[in-house]
């Protein structure tokens, strides 16, 4: 059986891919077309009990788009958050997205052209 953080990571990757978005495990090379997503870090906060492991997993997804497509980026964030909020079971565990999940859009000038960079922070409870 997979660790809870790996279960969630795999499920998020699968669901974002099913929405038709390009998703990478690390930043792609400069030839990647916008928009695209990159899986971020995960943080497992387990709480062992007599009946098994329960706890929280926090994770992050990054989304980049060019500066002229803020609306497309905003719509993407909505679709991703909406789809991921539907996660309620992965293998043998029950899951729910926490109310503290949030997103932000920032300007990114780390390349020759200015981009929009969205950061989606999510917290999921598992039982």
N, C-alpha and C positions, 0 to 999 in steps of 0.2 A: 504494500500500500504506500502511496506517495505521502510525503509530508504535506501538511495543509497549505503552506505557501506555494509549493510546486503545483498542487491541484489548482489553486486559484490562478496562478500565473498561466498555466496551460489553458484554462477555461477562458480567461480574458483574451489571450492571443487568438484562440479559436473564434470567439464571438466577434472580435474586431475584424478579423479576416472575413467572416461571414457577411459583414456589412459592406464588403467590397473595398475596404481600405488597405493600402500597402502598409505592412507592419514589419518592423525589424527588431532584432535583439540588441543591436547597437546602431549608432549613427551610420547611415549608408554613405557611399562615396558621393561626390558632387554631381554625378550623373543621375541620381534619383530624382524622379519627378515629384513636384508638390501637388497635393498635400501628402504627407506620410506620417506614420506613427512610429514611436520607438518605445519598447517596453522599458520601464524604469525599475528602480529598486523595490524590493519587498522587505518587510519587517514582520517577523513572526513573534507574537506574544502569547505563548501557550500557558494554559492553566491546567495542570493534571488534576483529575478527580478520580474517585473510586471507580466510576463507570467508564472513564476514558478521558481523552484529551479534548478540551474546549479552549476557546480563546479568540484572539483577534489577529488579523493579518492586514497590515497597511501596505499599500502599493501605489505606484505612480505610473501614469502613461503620459508621454510627451507627444505633441502634435505640432508639426511645422507646416506653414503655408506662406506663399509670397505676400508681400505687404498690400497688394491690391485685392486680396480675397479674405478680408476679415469676416464677412458674412458667411462665406463657405466654411471657414474655420469654426465659427460659432455654431453653425448648424451641425458640423461634425461632432463637436463636443457634446451637444445635446443628444445626438443619436447614440454616441458611445455610452454616455452616462445612462441614458434610458435603457439601452440593451443590457448593460452590466447590472443595473438595478433589478433585473429579472432573475439574476442568479439566485436560486434557492436550494439547489441540491447538486452536489458534485460527488460522484461515486457514493460512498456511504455516509457522507457528512451533509448536514443542513447548514445553509449559508444565508446571511442577510447583509445588505449594504447598510452601513451606518449613516446616520443623519449628518455626521460631521464631514462627509465627502464633499469636495469642492473643486473649483477650477479657477484658473486665472489665465489671462492672455497678456503677454509682454512683448515688447519689441526686441528683436534679436539682431545685433549688428556684427555677429561673429563671422559673417561671410562678406563677400564683396557687395551683395545686395542686402538691404534690410528686409527681415522676415518677421512674421508673427510666430511666436512660440507659445503654445498653450501647454499648461501643466495641469493634469487632472490627478488630484490626490483623493484616494479612496480608502475607506476602512471597512472591512468585512468581519462580521462575527461568525464563528463556526461552532457547531456542536457535534 
